[in-house]
Amino acid sequence: MTTSTEPLRVPINVAAERGVSWLNEQASERRIVLTRFGKSASVVDSAARLDDTVARVDAAASAVVESFCDLAGARTTRHSLEEVCERLGLDVAKVRKRSAQLAGN
């Protein structure tokens, strides 16, 4: 198995001629970008590489959320539910009722 990180760009008509088995074999080695008129049309990749990509994206998203939570937590100005509802034009009683429903109370 090669470890090339550059995707293999293949015109769709060439991929169709070579067949699914060939695409599968190539995708096990590296990502394939199917092209139409020289422009990317779709991607064929291995399940393991897709799982790895999803895990890295999830970890990055979690890091971003954690970072913003830390920033929000460091703010010196806090607002009560009543203040937030007033600013947003929401009924505090309805918000509390819905919160209780979602919490299962």
CYANA upper distance limits for C-alpha pairs under 8 A (distance plus 0.5 A):
  1 MET  CA     28 SER  CA      8.08
  1 MET  CA     29 GLU  CA      5.96
  2 THR  CA     29 GLU  CA      6.04
  2 THR  CA     30 ARG  CA      8.00
  3 THR  CA     29 GLU  CA      7.29
  3 THR  CA     30 ARG  CA      7.65
  4 SER  CA     29 GLU  CA      8.15
  4 SER  CA     30 ARG  CA      6.91
  5 THR  CA     30 ARG  CA      7.23
  5 THR  CA     31 ARG  CA      8.34
  6 GLU  CA     30 ARG  CA      7.96
  6 GLU  CA     31 ARG  CA      8.08
  7 PRO  CA     30 ARG  CA      6.57
  7 PRO  CA     31 ARG  CA      5.28
  7 PRO  CA     32 ILE  CA      5.80
  7 PRO  CA     33 VAL  CA      6.83
  8 LEU  CA     30 ARG  CA      7.51
  8 LEU  CA     31 ARG  CA      6.81
  8 LEU  CA     32 ILE  CA      5.20
  8 LEU  CA     33 VAL  CA      6.49
  9 ARG  CA     32 ILE  CA      6.40
  9 ARG  CA     33 VAL  CA      5.23
  9 ARG  CA     34 LEU  CA      6.45
  9 ARG  CA     35 THR  CA      7.18
 10 VAL  CA     14 VAL  CA      7.11
 10 VAL  CA     15 ALA  CA      6.92
 10 VAL  CA     32 ILE  CA      7.49
 10 VAL  CA     33 VAL  CA      6.66
 10 VAL  CA     34 LEU  CA      5.49
 10 VAL  CA     35 THR  CA      6.38
 11 PRO  CA     15 ALA  CA      6.89
 11 PRO  CA     34 LEU  CA      6.01
 11 PRO  CA     35 THR  CA      5.05
 11 PRO  CA     36 ARG  CA      6.42
 11 PRO  CA     37 PHE  CA      8.19
 11 PRO  CA     38 GLY  CA      7.83
 12 ILE  CA     16 ALA  CA      6.61
 12 ILE  CA     34 LEU  CA      5.95
 12 ILE  CA     35 THR  CA      6.16
 12 ILE  CA     36 ARG  CA      6.60
 13 ASN  CA     17 GLU  CA      6.76
 14 VAL  CA     18 ARG  CA      6.75
 15 ALA  CA     19 GLY  CA      6.53
 15 ALA  CA     20 VAL  CA      8.23
 15 ALA  CA     22 TRP  CA      8.43
 15 ALA  CA     23 LEU  CA      7.35
 15 ALA  CA     34 LEU  CA      8.16
 16 ALA  CA     20 VAL  CA      8.03
 18 ARG  CA     22 TRP  CA      6.45
 18 ARG  CA     23 LEU  CA      8.09
 19 GLY  CA     23 LEU  CA      6.99
 20 VAL  CA     24 ASN  CA      6.55
 21 SER  CA     25 GLU  CA      6.68
 22 TRP  CA     26 GLN  CA      6.64
 23 LEU  CA     27 ALA  CA      6.43
 23 LEU  CA     32 ILE  CA      8.42
 23 LEU  CA     44 VAL  CA      8.13
 24 ASN  CA     28 SER  CA      6.76
 24 ASN  CA     46 SER  CA      8.32
 25 GLU  CA     29 GLU  CA      7.48
 26 GLN  CA     30 ARG  CA      6.80
 26 GLN  CA     31 ARG  CA      8.21
 26 GLN  CA     32 ILE  CA      7.84
 27 ALA  CA     31 ARG  CA      5.85
 27 ALA  CA     32 ILE  CA      6.55
 27 ALA  CA     44 VAL  CA      6.79
 27 ALA  CA     45 ASP  CA      5.53
 27 ALA  CA     46 SER  CA      5.98
 28 SER  CA     45 ASP  CA      7.71
 28 SER  CA     46 SER  CA      5.90
 30 ARG  CA     45 ASP  CA      7.52
 30 ARG  CA     46 SER  CA      8.25
 31 ARG  CA     43 VAL  CA      7.63
 31 ARG  CA     44 VAL  CA      6.60
 31 ARG  CA     45 ASP  CA      5.29
 31 ARG  CA     46 SER  CA      7.78
 32 ILE  CA     43 VAL  CA      6.12
 32 ILE  CA     44 VAL  CA      5.54
 32 ILE  CA     45 ASP  CA      6.77
 33 VAL  CA     40 SER  CA      6.81
 33 VAL  CA     41 ALA  CA      7.81
 33 VAL  CA     42 SER  CA      6.44
 33 VAL  CA     43 VAL  CA      5.09
 33 VAL  CA     44 VAL  CA      6.97
 34 LEU  CA     40 SER  CA      6.51
 34 LEU  CA     41 ALA  CA      6.10
 34 LEU  CA     42 SER  CA      5.72
 34 LEU  CA     43 VAL  CA      6.39
 34 LEU  CA     44 VAL  CA      8.01
 35 THR  CA     39 LYS  CA      5.64
 35 THR  CA     40 SER  CA      4.99
 35 THR  CA     41 ALA  CA      5.55
 35 THR  CA     42 SER  CA      7.56
 36 ARG  CA     40 SER  CA      6.97
 36 ARG  CA     41 ALA  CA      6.44
 45 ASP  CA     49 ARG  CA      7.29
 45 ASP  CA     50 LEU  CA      7.24
 46 SER  CA     50 LEU  CA      6.75
 47 ALA  CA     51 ASP  CA      6.60
 48 ALA  CA     52 ASP  CA      6.72
 49 ARG  CA     53 THR  CA      6.62
 50 LEU  CA     54 VAL  CA      6.62
 51 ASP  CA     55 ALA  CA      6.66
 52 ASP  CA     56 ARG  CA      6.72
 53 THR  CA     57 VAL  CA      6.63
 54 VAL  CA     58 ASP  CA      6.54
 55 ALA  CA     59 ALA  CA      6.63
 56 ARG  CA     60 ALA  CA      6.63
 57 VAL  CA     61 ALA  CA      6.56
 58 ASP  CA     62 SER  CA      6.61
 59 ALA  CA     63 ALA  CA      6.68
 60 ALA  CA     64 VAL  CA      6.77
 61 ALA  CA     65 VAL  CA      6.71
 62 SER  CA     66 GLU  CA      6.51
 63 ALA  CA     67 SER  CA      6.54
 64 VAL  CA     68 PHE  CA      6.75
 65 VAL  CA     69 CYS  CA      6.57
 66 GLU  CA     70 ASP  CA      6.65
 67 SER  CA     71 LEU  CA      6.81
 68 PHE  CA     72 ALA  CA      6.52
 69 CYS  CA     73 GLY  CA      6.44
 70 ASP  CA     74 ALA  CA      6.69
 71 LEU  CA     75 ARG  CA      7.22
 79 HIS  CA     83 GLU  CA      6.45
 79 HIS  CA     84 VAL  CA      6.95
 80 SER  CA     84 VAL  CA      6.84
 81 LEU  CA     85 CYS  CA      6.53
 81 LEU  CA     92 VAL  CA      7.81
 82 GLU  CA     86 GLU  CA      6.57
 82 GLU  CA     92 VAL  CA      6.64
 83 GLU  CA     87 ARG  CA      6.72
 84 VAL  CA     88 LEU  CA      6.70
 85 CYS  CA     89 GLY  CA      6.23
 85 CYS  CA     90 LEU  CA      5.17
 85 CYS  CA     91 ASP  CA      6.92
 85 CYS  CA     92 VAL  CA      6.45
 86 GLU  CA     90 LEU  CA      6.66
 86 GLU  CA     91 ASP  CA      8.21
 90 LEU  CA     94 LYS  CA      8.41
 90 LEU  CA     95 VAL  CA      7.99
 91 ASP  CA     95 VAL  CA      6.87
 92 VAL  CA     96 ARG  CA      6.66
 93 ALA  CA     97 LYS  CA      6.57
 94 LYS  CA     98 ARG  CA      6.57
 95 VAL  CA     99 SER  CA      6.54
 96 ARG  CA    100 ALA  CA      6.70
 97 LYS  CA    101 GLN  CA      6.79
 98 ARG  CA    102 LEU  CA      6.69
 99 SER  CA    103 ALA  CA      6.63
100 ALA  CA    104 GLY  CA      6.69
100 ALA  CA    105 ASN  CA      5.71
101 GLN  CA    105 ASN  CA      6.38
